[in-house]
Amino acid sequence: MTRRLATDLAAGALETLSQERGERALAAMPDPVFEAAVLHTVSTPDRVAFRDRVRQYLARIAQHIAFDRATAIEARGASLVELEPLLGFRVVLYR
């Protein structure tokens, strides 16, 4: 999940930088300058904005995970009894 979050944050930073500076300017940047620009854009000094951005990406990731699981459940044709532990209706203890 962390890797996915990092990917989403980097993609958002690239989109922002592309709009602000243009794709050609980004492509012309030396690697260290490009990396610094992306990192600066990802980790904005505004903590509230950064926290909101992370929450937005986490919510999107959670939606993707939920969709993937729902698709897997539908493909299996699982019964409600099988779904109870997955949905949090019942705790399963393994001994």
N, CA, C and O atoms as a Tinker XYZ file with bonds, in Angstrom:
   380  protein
     1  N      0.830000   -1.189000    0.000000    73     2
     2  CA     0.000000    0.000000    0.000000    64     1     3
     3  C      0.878000    1.258000    0.000000    63     2     4     5
     4  O      0.542000    2.264000   -0.625000    81     3
     5  N      1.995000    1.182000    0.704000    73     3     6
     6  CA     2.901000    2.320000    0.760000    64     5     7
     7  C      3.457000    2.642000   -0.628000    63     6     8     9
     8  O      3.575000    3.803000   -1.017000    81     7
     9  N      3.787000    1.596000   -1.348000    73     7    10
    10  CA     4.320000    1.789000   -2.700000    64     9    11
    11  C      3.284000    2.450000   -3.602000    63    10    12    13
    12  O      3.606000    3.319000   -4.413000    81    11
    13  N      2.042000    2.022000   -3.445000    73    11    14
    14  CA     0.961000    2.606000   -4.236000    64    13    15
    15  C      0.752000    4.078000   -3.890000    63    14    16    17
    16  O      0.522000    4.907000   -4.770000    81    15
    17  N      0.836000    4.388000   -2.603000    73    15    18
    18  CA     0.698000    5.772000   -2.161000    64    17    19
    19  C      1.823000    6.621000   -2.738000    63    18    20    21
    20  O      1.578000    7.721000   -3.234000    81    19
    21  N      3.055000    6.120000   -2.679000    73    19    22
    22  CA     4.190000    6.855000   -3.229000    64    21    23
    23  C      4.016000    7.093000   -4.730000    63    22    24    25
    24  O      4.318000    8.174000   -5.234000    81    23
    25  N      3.532000    6.085000   -5.429000    73    23    26
    26  CA     3.297000    6.216000   -6.866000    64    25    27
    27  C      2.247000    7.283000   -7.153000    63    26    28    29
    28  O      2.418000    8.106000   -8.052000    81    27
    29  N      1.156000    7.266000   -6.382000    73    27    30
    30  CA     0.100000    8.267000   -6.581000    64    29    31
    31  C      0.593000    9.676000   -6.261000    63    30    32    33
    32  O      0.278000   10.622000   -6.983000    81    31
    33  N      1.364000    9.820000   -5.185000    73    31    34
    34  CA     1.898000   11.138000   -4.831000    64    33    35
    35  C      2.849000   11.647000   -5.913000    63    34    36    37
    36  O      2.814000   12.822000   -6.280000    81    35
    37  N      3.697000   10.753000   -6.419000    73    35    38
    38  CA     4.626000   11.150000   -7.484000    64    37    39
    39  C      3.867000   11.524000   -8.755000    63    38    40    41
    40  O      4.223000   12.493000   -9.426000    81    39
    41  N      2.828000   10.764000   -9.089000    73    39    42
    42  CA     2.030000   11.071000  -10.279000    64    41    43
    43  C      1.342000   12.427000  -10.133000    63    42    44    45
    44  O      1.287000   13.209000  -11.083000    81    43
    45  N      0.824000   12.696000   -8.947000    73    43    46
    46  CA     0.204000   14.001000   -8.703000    64    45    47
    47  C      1.212000   15.133000   -8.813000    63    46    48    49
    48  O      0.908000   16.194000   -9.359000    81    47
    49  N      2.413000   14.904000   -8.294000    73    47    50
    50  CA     3.467000   15.915000   -8.387000    64    49    51
    51  C      3.863000   16.160000   -9.839000    63    50    52    53
    52  O      4.066000   17.304000  -10.245000    81    51
    53  N      3.972000   15.090000  -10.621000    73    51    54
    54  CA     4.320000   15.242000  -12.039000    64    53    55
    55  C      3.243000   16.005000  -12.799000    63    54    56    57
    56  O      3.548000   16.822000  -13.668000    81    55
    57  N      1.995000   15.737000  -12.471000    73    55    58
    58  CA     0.897000   16.462000  -13.118000    64    57    59
    59  C      0.976000   17.951000  -12.783000    63    58    60    61
    60  O      0.834000   18.803000  -13.660000    81    59
    61  N      1.202000   18.251000  -11.510000    73    59    62
    62  CA     1.319000   19.650000  -11.074000    64    61    63
    63  C      2.489000   20.336000  -11.764000    63    62    64    65
    64  O      2.353000   21.445000  -12.281000    81    63
    65  N      3.650000   19.665000  -11.767000    73    63    66
    66  CA     4.838000   20.250000  -12.398000    64    65    67
    67  C      4.640000   20.434000  -13.906000    63    66    68    69
    68  O      5.092000   21.424000  -14.480000    81    67
    69  N      3.971000   19.486000  -14.533000    73    67    70
    70  CA     3.713000   19.601000  -15.975000    64    69    71
    71  C      2.851000   20.817000  -16.282000    63    70    72    73
    72  O      3.077000   21.517000  -17.270000    81    71
    73  N      1.864000   21.063000  -15.433000    73    71    74
    74  CA     0.995000   22.218000  -15.640000    64    73    75
    75  C      1.738000   23.522000  -15.352000    63    74    76    77
    76  O      1.550000   24.514000  -16.055000    81    75
    77  N      2.578000   23.520000  -14.322000    73    75    78
    78  CA     3.281000   24.743000  -13.932000    64    77    79
    79  C      4.439000   25.082000  -14.865000    63    78    80    81
    80  O      4.636000   26.244000  -15.220000    81    79
    81  N      5.200000   24.071000  -15.258000    73    79    82
    82  CA     6.433000   24.329000  -16.006000    64    81    83
    83  C      6.410000   23.838000  -17.443000    63    82    84    85
    84  O      7.217000   24.275000  -18.263000    81    83
    85  N      5.508000   22.947000  -17.749000    73    83    86
    86  CA     5.454000   22.387000  -19.094000    64    85    87
    87  C      6.276000   21.108000  -19.200000    63    86    88    89
    88  O      7.301000   20.951000  -18.536000    81    87
    89  N      5.810000   20.205000  -20.044000    73    87    90
    90  CA     6.464000   18.911000  -20.188000    64    89    91
    91  C      7.864000   19.032000  -20.772000    63    90    92    93
    92  O      8.766000   18.285000  -20.391000    81    91
    93  N      8.047000   19.963000  -21.691000    73    91    94
    94  CA     9.381000   20.130000  -22.304000    64    93    95
    95  C     10.408000   20.601000  -21.288000    63    94    96    97
    96  O     11.556000   20.156000  -21.297000    81    95
    97  N      9.983000   21.516000  -20.403000    73    95    98
    98  CA    10.903000   22.004000  -19.370000    64    97    99
    99  C     11.276000   20.873000  -18.423000    63    98   100   101
   100  O     12.428000   20.770000  -18.004000    81    99
   101  N     10.319000   20.032000  -18.086000    73    99   102
   102  CA    10.618000   18.897000  -17.207000    64   101   103
   103  C     11.574000   17.924000  -17.884000    63   102   104   105
   104  O     12.513000   17.431000  -17.258000    81   103
   105  N     11.335000   17.651000  -19.151000    73   103   106
   106  CA    12.199000   16.721000  -19.884000    64   105   107
   107  C     13.620000   17.255000  -20.020000    63   106   108   109
   108  O     14.567000   16.472000  -20.107000    81   107
   109  N     13.783000   18.578000  -20.039000    73   107   110
   110  CA    15.109000   19.183000  -20.197000    64   109   111
   111  C     15.874000   19.284000  -18.873000    63   110   112   113
   112  O     17.074000   19.556000  -18.877000    81   111
   113  N     15.199000   19.071000  -17.753000    73   111   114
   114  CA    15.864000   19.195000  -16.445000    64   113   115
   115  C     16.881000   18.081000  -16.232000    63   114   116   117
   116  O     16.630000   16.930000  -16.589000    81   115
   117  N     18.026000   18.422000  -15.652000    73   115   118
   118  CA    18.948000   17.354000  -15.241000    64   117   119
   119  C     18.273000   16.491000  -14.164000    63   118   120   121
   120  O     17.431000   16.981000  -13.412000    81   119
   121  N     18.639000   15.229000  -14.094000    73   119   122
   122  CA    17.996000   14.301000  -13.157000    64   121   123
   123  C     17.945000   14.802000  -11.716000    63   122   124   125
   124  O     16.888000   14.718000  -11.091000    81   123
   125  N     19.056000   15.326000  -11.155000    73   123   126
   126  CA    18.983000   15.783000   -9.760000    64   125   127
   127  C     17.997000   16.939000   -9.551000    63   126   128   129
   128  O     17.329000   17.008000   -8.519000    81   127
   129  N     17.910000   17.835000  -10.522000    73   127   130
   130  CA    16.979000   18.969000  -10.428000    64   129   131
   131  C     15.540000   18.468000  -10.541000    63   130   132   133
   132  O     14.661000   18.914000   -9.804000    81   131
   133  N     15.308000   17.542000  -11.466000    73   131   134
   134  CA    13.980000   16.958000  -11.641000    64   133   135
   135  C     13.543000   16.244000  -10.366000    63   134   136   137
   136  O     12.418000   16.426000   -9.899000    81   135
   137  N     14.430000   15.437000   -9.810000    73   135   138
   138  CA    14.113000   14.696000   -8.582000    64   137   139
   139  C     13.796000   15.652000   -7.436000    63   138   140   141
   140  O     12.846000   15.430000   -6.685000    81   139
   141  N     14.579000   16.700000   -7.301000    73   139   142
   142  CA    14.340000   17.689000   -6.230000    64   141   143
   143  C     12.998000   18.388000   -6.431000    63   142   144   145
   144  O     12.287000   18.648000   -5.459000    81   143
   145  N     12.645000   18.692000   -7.668000    73   143   146
   146  CA    11.372000   19.365000   -7.951000    64   145   147
   147  C     10.195000   18.456000   -7.605000    63   146   148   149
   148  O      9.208000   18.904000   -7.022000    81   147
   149  N     10.304000   17.181000   -7.966000    73   147   150
   150  CA     9.224000   16.232000   -7.654000    64   149   151
   151  C      9.090000   16.068000   -6.144000    63   150   152   153
   152  O      7.981000   16.113000   -5.611000    81   151
   153  N     10.204000   15.879000   -5.457000    73   151   154
   154  CA    10.159000   15.713000   -3.995000    64   153   155
   155  C      9.599000   16.949000   -3.308000    63   154   156   157
   156  O      8.823000   16.841000   -2.358000    81   155
   157  N      9.992000   18.118000   -3.786000    73   155   158
   158  CA     9.476000   19.357000   -3.189000    64   157   159
   159  C      7.966000   19.475000   -3.405000    63   158   160   161
   160  O      7.231000   19.883000   -2.506000    81   159
   161  N      7.518000   19.114000   -4.599000    73   159   162
   162  CA     6.088000   19.202000   -4.901000    64   161   163
   163  C      5.286000   18.185000   -4.094000    63   162   164   165
   164  O      4.186000   18.488000   -3.631000    81   163
   165  N      5.832000   16.981000   -3.921000    73   163   166
   166  CA     5.150000   15.953000   -3.127000    64   165   167
   167  C      5.044000   16.375000   -1.670000    63   166   168   169
   168  O      3.981000   16.260000   -1.060000    81   167
   169  N      6.131000   16.856000   -1.120000    73   167   170
   170  CA     6.168000   17.187000    0.319000    64   169   171
   171  C      6.037000   18.686000    0.531000    63   170   172   173
   172  O      6.933000   19.336000    1.070000    81   171
   173  N      4.916000   19.213000    0.101000    73   171   174
   174  CA     4.649000   20.636000    0.228000    64   173   175
   175  C      4.847000   21.091000    1.673000    63   174   176   177
   176  O      4.520000   20.349000    2.600000    81   175
   177  N      5.371000   22.284000    1.878000    73   175   178
   178  CA     5.578000   22.771000    3.241000    64   177   179
   179  C      4.269000   22.945000    4.032000    63   178   180   181
   180  O      4.292000   22.989000    5.262000    81   179
   181  N      3.161000   23.042000    3.346000    73   179   182
   182  CA     1.863000   23.184000    3.998000    64   181   183
   183  C      1.410000   21.811000    4.495000    63   182   184   185
   184  O      0.965000   20.978000    3.706000    81   183
   185  N      1.524000   21.579000    5.799000    73   183   186
   186  CA     1.212000   20.272000    6.378000    64   185   187
   187  C     -0.247000   19.878000    6.181000    63   186   188   189
   188  O     -0.541000   18.705000    5.953000    81   187
   189  N     -1.144000   20.818000    6.264000    73   187   190
   190  CA    -2.565000   20.515000    6.086000    64   189   191
   191  C     -2.820000   20.050000    4.654000    63   190   192   193
   192  O     -3.534000   19.072000    4.433000    81   191
   193  N     -2.242000   20.745000    3.694000    73   191   194
   194  CA    -2.422000   20.363000    2.285000    64   193   195
   195  C     -1.812000   18.987000    2.027000    63   194   196   197
   196  O     -2.395000   18.175000    1.308000    81   195
   197  N     -0.646000   18.722000    2.609000    73   195   198
   198  CA    -0.006000   17.419000    2.430000    64   197   199
   199  C     -0.866000   16.315000    3.045000    63   198   200   201
   200  O     -1.077000   15.273000    2.424000    81   199
   201  N     -1.361000   16.540000    4.262000    73   199   202
   202  CA    -2.205000   15.551000    4.936000    64   201   203
   203  C     -3.474000   15.302000    4.120000    63   202   204   205
   204  O     -3.901000   14.156000    3.977000    81   203
   205  N     -4.072000   16.353000    3.590000    73   203   206
   206  CA    -5.275000   16.192000    2.767000    64   205   207
   207  C     -4.979000   15.396000    1.504000    63   206   208   209
   208  O     -5.772000   14.551000    1.089000    81   207
   209  N     -3.837000   15.673000    0.900000    73   207   210
   210  CA    -3.446000   14.954000   -0.310000    64   209   211
   211  C     -3.245000   13.466000   -0.013000    63   210   212   213
   212  O     -3.695000   12.612000   -0.777000    81   211
   213  N     -2.574000   13.162000    1.090000    73   211   214
   214  CA    -2.359000   11.759000    1.465000    64   213   215
   215  C     -3.696000   11.078000    1.748000    63   214   216   217
   216  O     -3.917000    9.947000    1.315000    81   215
   217  N     -4.579000   11.747000    2.461000    73   215   218
   218  CA    -5.897000   11.166000    2.754000    64   217   219
   219  C     -6.678000   10.903000    1.474000    63   218   220   221
   220  O     -7.345000    9.875000    1.354000    81   219
   221  N     -6.602000   11.815000    0.527000    73   219   222
   222  CA    -7.294000   11.632000   -0.750000    64   221   223
   223  C     -6.765000   10.396000   -1.469000    63   222   224   225
   224  O     -7.545000    9.587000   -1.971000    81   223
   225  N     -5.456000   10.249000   -1.520000    73   223   226
   226  CA    -4.877000    9.095000   -2.194000    64   225   227
   227  C     -5.199000    7.806000   -1.455000    63   226   228   229
   228  O     -5.482000    6.790000   -2.089000    81   227
   229  N     -5.162000    7.827000   -0.126000    73   227   230
   230  CA    -5.499000    6.628000    0.641000    64   229   231
   231  C     -6.950000    6.227000    0.420000    63   230   232   233
   232  O     -7.262000    5.040000    0.324000    81   231
   233  N     -7.831000    7.208000    0.340000    73   231   234
   234  CA    -9.245000    6.910000    0.073000    64   233   235
   235  C     -9.402000    6.277000   -1.301000    63   234   236   237
   236  O    -10.170000    5.329000   -1.464000    81   235
   237  N     -8.681000    6.794000   -2.290000    73   235   238
   238  CA    -8.749000    6.224000   -3.638000    64   237   239
   239  C     -8.195000    4.801000   -3.653000    63   238   240   241
   240  O     -8.767000    3.915000   -4.288000    81   239
   241  N     -7.094000    4.587000   -2.960000    73   239   242
   242  CA    -6.511000    3.245000   -2.890000    64   241   243
   243  C     -7.482000    2.283000   -2.214000    63   242   244   245
   244  O     -7.653000    1.149000   -2.661000    81   243
   245  N     -8.118000    2.740000   -1.133000    73   243   246
   246  CA    -9.095000    1.897000   -0.436000    64   245   247
   247  C    -10.247000    1.522000   -1.368000    63   246   248   249
   248  O    -10.734000    0.392000   -1.331000    81   247
   249  N    -10.679000    2.460000   -2.194000    73   247   250
   250  CA   -11.746000    2.165000   -3.151000    64   249   251
   251  C    -11.299000    1.110000   -4.156000    63   250   252   253
   252  O    -12.064000    0.206000   -4.492000    81   251
   253  N    -10.055000    1.222000   -4.638000    73   251   254
   254  CA    -9.539000    0.234000   -5.583000    64   253   255
   255  C     -9.443000   -1.148000   -4.941000    63   254   256   257
   256  O     -9.806000   -2.151000   -5.556000    81   255
   257  N     -8.956000   -1.195000   -3.708000    73   255   258
   258  CA    -8.846000   -2.477000   -3.010000    64   257   259
   259  C    -10.227000   -3.084000   -2.801000    63   258   260   261
   260  O    -10.424000   -4.279000   -3.021000    81   259
   261  N    -11.182000   -2.260000   -2.375000    73   259   262
   262  CA   -12.543000   -2.753000   -2.163000    64   261   263
   263  C    -13.132000   -3.292000   -3.470000    63   262   264   265
   264  O    -13.780000   -4.339000   -3.475000    81   263
   265  N    -12.909000   -2.585000   -4.560000    73   263   266
   266  CA   -13.410000   -3.043000   -5.858000    64   265   267
   267  C    -12.768000   -4.365000   -6.251000    63   266   268   269
   268  O    -13.452000   -5.281000   -6.708000    81   267
   269  N    -11.437000   -4.466000   -6.071000    73   267   270
   270  CA   -10.739000   -5.708000   -6.406000    64   269   271
   271  C    -11.274000   -6.878000   -5.593000    63   270   272   273
   272  O    -11.483000   -7.970000   -6.122000    81   271
   273  N    -11.492000   -6.643000   -4.303000    73   271   274
   274  CA   -12.012000   -7.721000   -3.449000    64   273   275
   275  C    -13.438000   -8.091000   -3.828000    63   274   276   277
   276  O    -13.790000   -9.270000   -3.869000    81   275
   277  N    -14.254000   -7.087000   -4.103000    73   275   278
   278  CA   -15.633000   -7.368000   -4.502000    64   277   279
   279  C    -15.662000   -8.166000   -5.800000    63   278   280   281
   280  O    -16.487000   -9.066000   -5.953000    81   279
   281  N    -14.783000   -7.849000   -6.722000    73   279   282
   282  CA   -14.705000   -8.581000   -7.992000    64   281   283
   283  C    -14.289000  -10.018000   -7.745000    63   282   284   285
   284  O    -14.837000  -10.941000   -8.348000    81   283
   285  N    -13.315000  -10.211000   -6.856000    73   283   286
   286  CA   -12.862000  -11.570000   -6.532000    64   285   287
   287  C    -13.969000  -12.368000   -5.857000    63   286   288   289
   288  O    -14.147000  -13.553000   -6.138000    81   287
   289  N    -14.709000  -11.719000   -4.968000    73   287   290
   290  CA   -15.809000  -12.389000   -4.278000    64   289   291
   291  C    -16.888000  -12.789000   -5.282000    63   290   292   293
   292  O    -17.405000  -13.905000   -5.236000    81   291
   293  N    -17.217000  -11.882000   -6.175000    73   291   294
   294  CA   -18.248000  -12.159000   -7.173000    64   293   295
   295  C    -17.832000  -13.320000   -8.068000    63   294   296   297
   296  O    -18.658000  -14.163000   -8.418000    81   295
   297  N    -16.557000  -13.368000   -8.438000    73   295   298
   298  CA   -16.062000  -14.428000   -9.317000    64   297   299
   299  C    -16.117000  -15.788000   -8.621000    63   298   300   301
   300  O    -16.333000  -16.812000   -9.269000    81   299
   301  N    -15.920000  -15.796000   -7.299000    73   299   302
   302  CA   -15.948000  -17.051000   -6.548000    64   301   303
   303  C    -17.361000  -17.521000   -6.264000    63   302   304   305
   304  O    -17.579000  -18.712000   -6.042000    81   303
   305  N    -18.328000  -16.612000   -6.265000    73   303   306
   306  CA   -19.686000  -16.980000   -5.925000    64   305   307
   307  C    -19.797000  -17.417000   -4.477000    63   306   308   309
   308  O    -20.503000  -18.377000   -4.165000    81   307
   309  N    -19.099000  -16.712000   -3.590000    73   307   310
   310  CA   -19.031000  -17.096000   -2.181000    64   309   311
   311  C    -20.373000  -16.912000   -1.483000    63   310   312   313
   312  O    -21.162000  -16.030000   -1.821000    81   311
   313  N    -20.602000  -17.776000   -0.496000    73   311   314
   314  CA   -21.812000  -17.667000    0.310000    64   313   315
   315  C    -21.586000  -16.639000    1.416000    63   314   316   317
   316  O    -20.457000  -16.216000    1.661000    81   315
   317  N    -22.667000  -16.246000    2.076000    73   315   318
   318  CA   -22.565000  -15.287000    3.168000    64   317   319
   319  C    -21.693000  -15.827000    4.302000    63   318   320   321
   320  O    -20.954000  -15.070000    4.932000    81   319
   321  N    -21.775000  -17.107000    4.558000    73   319   322
   322  CA   -20.952000  -17.723000    5.613000    64   321   323
   323  C    -19.470000  -17.546000    5.285000    63   322   324   325
   324  O    -18.664000  -17.253000    6.169000    81   323
   325  N    -19.118000  -17.723000    4.020000    73   323   326
   326  CA   -17.721000  -17.544000    3.607000    64   325   327
   327  C    -17.296000  -16.077000    3.682000    63   326   328   329
   328  O    -16.124000  -15.776000    3.912000    81   327
   329  N    -18.240000  -15.178000    3.490000    73   327   330
   330  CA   -17.928000  -13.751000    3.454000    64   329   331
   331  C    -17.858000  -13.111000    4.834000    63   330   332   333
   332  O    -17.254000  -12.048000    4.979000    81   331
   333  N    -18.456000  -13.724000    5.848000    73   331   334
   334  CA   -18.506000  -13.116000    7.180000    64   333   335
   335  C    -17.137000  -12.673000    7.693000    63   334   336   337
   336  O    -17.002000  -11.524000    8.115000    81   335
   337  N    -16.115000  -13.536000    7.676000    73   335   338
   338  CA   -14.814000  -13.078000    8.184000    64   337   339
   339  C    -14.212000  -11.965000    7.335000    63   338   340   341
   340  O    -13.595000  -11.043000    7.869000    81   339
   341  N    -14.386000  -12.044000    6.026000    73   339   342
   342  CA   -13.838000  -11.035000    5.125000    64   341   343
   343  C    -14.483000   -9.674000    5.340000    63   342   344   345
   344  O    -13.816000   -8.643000    5.264000    81   343
   345  N    -15.775000   -9.677000    5.607000    73   343   346
   346  CA   -16.509000   -8.433000    5.788000    64   345   347
   347  C    -16.460000   -7.921000    7.216000    63   346   348   349
   348  O    -16.976000   -6.841000    7.503000    81   347
   349  N    -15.855000   -8.672000    8.104000    73   347   350
   350  CA   -15.709000   -8.223000    9.480000    64   349   351
   351  C    -16.901000   -8.535000   10.358000    63   350   352   353
   352  O    -17.029000   -7.980000   11.449000    81   351
   353  N    -17.787000   -9.426000    9.895000    73   351   354
   354  CA   -18.949000   -9.791000   10.708000    64   353   355
   355  C    -18.543000  -10.714000   11.859000    63   354   356   357
   356  O    -19.162000  -10.698000   12.922000    81   355
   357  N    -17.528000  -11.497000   11.645000    73   355   358
   358  CA   -17.103000  -12.469000   12.637000    64   357   359
   359  C    -15.580000  -12.538000   12.624000    63   358   360   361
   360  O    -14.957000  -12.542000   11.562000    81   359
   361  N    -15.000000  -12.593000   13.793000    73   359   362
   362  CA   -13.552000  -12.726000   13.905000    64   361   363
   363  C    -13.196000  -14.201000   13.822000    63   362   364   365
   364  O    -13.800000  -15.036000   14.495000    81   363
   365  N    -12.221000  -14.508000   13.002000    73   363   366
   366  CA   -11.780000  -15.882000   12.866000    64   365   367
   367  C    -10.482000  -16.030000   13.647000    63   366   368   369
   368  O     -9.518000  -15.298000   13.421000    81   367
   369  N    -10.472000  -16.975000   14.556000    73   367   370
   370  CA    -9.272000  -17.229000   15.357000    64   369   371
   371  C     -8.616000  -18.511000   14.871000    63   370   372   373
   372  O     -9.264000  -19.552000   14.761000    81   371
   373  N     -7.351000  -18.425000   14.588000    73   371   374
   374  CA    -6.609000  -19.605000   14.152000    64   373   375
   375  C     -5.762000  -20.090000   15.312000    63   374   376   377
   376  O     -5.113000  -19.300000   15.997000    81   375
   377  N     -5.775000  -21.394000   15.527000    73   375   378
   378  CA    -4.979000  -21.956000   16.628000    64   377   379
   379  C     -3.934000  -22.867000   16.084000    63   378   380
   380  O     -3.159000  -23.443000   16.847000    81   379
